Structure formats: structure tokens, C-alpha cells
Amino acid sequence: MHSHASLALALGVMAVSGYAVIAAWFWPWKAALFPLAIGIPLFVLSAAEAAWVLFGKAERSEVQDFQLTRDVAEREVVRRSATTAAWIVGFFAAIVLFGFPVAVPFFVFLYLKQQADEGWIFSTVFTAAVWAFFYGLFDRLLHLPFPAGWAFTWIS
């Protein structure tokens, strides 16, 4: 039964990514870049998964799922999951309110200081490097300016 679900998922991902690639193929280059860059590898990887399920060796009955740990209290699992969800929701809110160019370096720095407990120098240098890469790639190289966040729109 496990292989049927894997095959169905692989075929579904192939269909969605294939459609995205075909649809984006005729778009202007700037608009098509992201769907093509994600869709083509996704299609190839899902096709490889489908081939593996169809033509690969039969699965062993003693399948063991990947686990980082087995002896974590349920309360700790819930706390970690809630923390992760809060970071994701907070990042999304920062993007909406302040836009990507402000939210990305802000959250990199905040995460390094709060969650990873890194020092000031490392956090500052790494944040500056991430911002330079982000700005250089999207704004300078690809000329894809990001819209201002809601806060900046309200102010102006």
C-alpha cells in the first residue's frame, strides 16, 4: 500500500509541476524564471521517484522512518512545533508589513540572536552577507524590485 501512495504522490507532483512548466514556458523571461527554476527540477525528481516505485526493488517489510529522537516528551514536541509555527507566521507577517528587503535581514538577525543564540559579530556579519546576496540577486542582477510592505504604504 505504501508504494501505491508514493506512486500517486509522484504522479500528482509530476502533473502539477509539468503544468506549471508548460504554462510558464511562454511567459516573459522575468515572470517565467521562478516557475521554470522550480518546476523543471521538481518534475524530474518526481519522475525519478515514480520510476523508482515502478521499477525499483520491493520494499522491505521492516521500514524504519527517519527520526531525530524517540524519547522527547509530548509537551516538548508541542512547544517546539509551536515555536516553529510562530517563526513562520512572524516571518510572513514581517514580509506583508515591511516587505522582503526589510523582513529578510531582520528575521535572519533575530533568528540568529534569539533562537540560535549566536554572538553579535557573527549575527551582524552573517545578516549583512545574506542581505547583500538577497539584494544583489533580486534587485541588481534580476531587476525584480519587491513591493513595499503595508506599513510603508500606509506611511506614504
NUMAR-100752 format. One record per residue (C-alpha): residue number from 1; residue in three letters; x negated, y, z negated. Coordinates in steps of 0.02 Angstrom, whole numbers. Each point is the difference from the previous one (the first is absolute). Example, Ala and Ser with C-alpha at 12.3 -4.5 7.8 and 13.67 -1.06 7.14 Angstrom:
BEGIN
1  Ala  -615  -225  -390
2  Ser  -69  172  33
This chain:
BEGIN
1  Met  0  0  0
2  His  -144  116  -38
3  Ser  -64  -10  179
4  His  172  43  70
5  Ala  6  160  -102
6  Ser  -178  45  52
7  Leu  40  -29  183
8  Ala  160  103  -11
9  Leu  -93  142  -84
10  Ala  -142  -5  128
11  Leu  123  1  146
12  Gly  98  142  -79
13  Val  -156  105  -25
14  Met  -52  -39  179
15  Ala  168  60  64
16  Val  -3  163  -99
17  Ser  -182  41  36
18  Gly  19  -49  183
19  Tyr  150  115  17
20  Ala  -97  142  -83
21  Val  -146  -22  119
22  Ile  111  -6  154
23  Ala  101  151  -57
24  Ala  -155  102  -43
25  Trp  -96  -47  157
26  Phe  82  138  104
27  Trp  -3  135  -134
28  Pro  -125  144  2
29  Trp  -169  -56  -67
30  Lys  12  92  -166
31  Ala  171  -72  -38
32  Ala  -48  -176  56
33  Leu  -166  -13  -90
34  Phe  63  -59  -169
35  Pro  131  -126  62
36  Leu  -127  -74  121
37  Ala  -141  -5  -127
38  Ile  111  -92  -123
39  Gly  114  -97  118
40  Ile  -131  -85  110
41  Pro  -103  -78  -142
42  Leu  160  -44  -93
43  Phe  68  -90  153
44  Val  -164  -95  25
45  Leu  -12  -50  -183
46  Ser  181  -57  -8
47  Ala  -24  -99  162
48  Ala  -151  -83  -80
49  Glu  106  -42  -153
50  Ala  136  -74  110
51  Ala  -129  -105  94
52  Trp  -76  -57  -164
53  Val  171  -56  -64
54  Leu  43  -88  163
55  Phe  -167  -81  40
56  Gly  -94  -1  -164
57  Lys  -22  -148  -114
58  Ala  144  -46  -114
59  Glu  -2  89  -167
60  Arg  -53  -95  -153
61  Ser  134  -34  -127
62  Glu  -109  76  -137
63  Val  10  181  55
64  Gln  -65  122  -129
65  Asp  47  182  15
66  Phe  -131  133  -26
67  Gln  6  71  -175
68  Leu  -114  123  -85
69  Thr  48  -65  -171
70  Arg  124  -120  -75
71  Asp  5  51  -180
72  Val  64  179  1
73  Ala  147  40  -111
74  Glu  161  44  91
75  Arg  3  169  -86
76  Glu  -173  40  70
77  Val  54  -54  175
78  Val  150  117  -11
79  Arg  -110  143  -64
80  Arg  -125  -24  142
81  Ser  138  -10  130
82  Ala  83  157  -68
83  Thr  -167  92  2
84  Thr  -31  -50  180
85  Ala  176  51  51
86  Ala  -22  168  -88
87  Trp  -162  35  96
88  Ile  86  -41  165
89  Val  153  107  -37
90  Gly  -111  141  -64
91  Phe  -106  -4  157
92  Phe  156  5  108
93  Ala  69  147  -100
94  Ala  -165  94  14
95  Ile  0  -27  189
96  Val  177  66  15
97  Leu  -30  149  -115
98  Phe  -176  52  50
99  Gly  -38  -90  165
100  Phe  -135  -126  41
101  Pro  -151  119  -1
102  Val  32  44  -182
103  Ala  76  -164  -61
104  Val  -139  -116  61
105  Pro  -148  82  -90
106  Phe  108  39  -152
107  Phe  52  -181  -20
108  Val  -173  -70  36
109  Phe  -73  110  -137
110  Leu  144  -32  -121
111  Tyr  -10  -188  26
112  Leu  -188  -4  -23
113  Lys  9  101  -161
114  Gln  157  -75  -77
115  Gln  14  -179  60
116  Ala  -179  -47  44
117  Asp  -77  103  -141
118  Glu  -142  63  111
119  Gly  -114  144  -44
120  Trp  20  179  59
121  Ile  -145  -3  123
122  Phe  51  -161  87
123  Ser  183  51  5
124  Thr  -40  171  73
125  Val  -125  -63  130
126  Phe  110  -146  54
127  Thr  154  112  11
128  Ala  -97  125  106
129  Ala  -58  -140  115
130  Val  177  -68  19
131  Trp  68  174  36
132  Ala  -138  34  129
133  Phe  35  -165  87
134  Phe  189  27  -4
135  Tyr  -10  180  61
136  Gly  -135  -38  127
137  Leu  92  -148  75
138  Phe  177  65  8
139  Asp  -19  188  16
140  Arg  -166  26  89
141  Leu  -20  -159  104
142  Leu  179  -50  41
143  His  77  175  -16
144  Leu  148  -67  -98
145  Pro  48  137  -121
146  Phe  110  -56  -143
147  Pro  156  97  -45
148  Ala  -5  106  -157
149  Gly  82  -76  -152
150  Trp  166  59  -67
151  Ala  -83  107  -135
152  Phe  -98  99  130
153  Thr  154  17  108
154  Trp  101  68  -147
155  Ile  -137  125  -44
156  Ser  -15  72  175
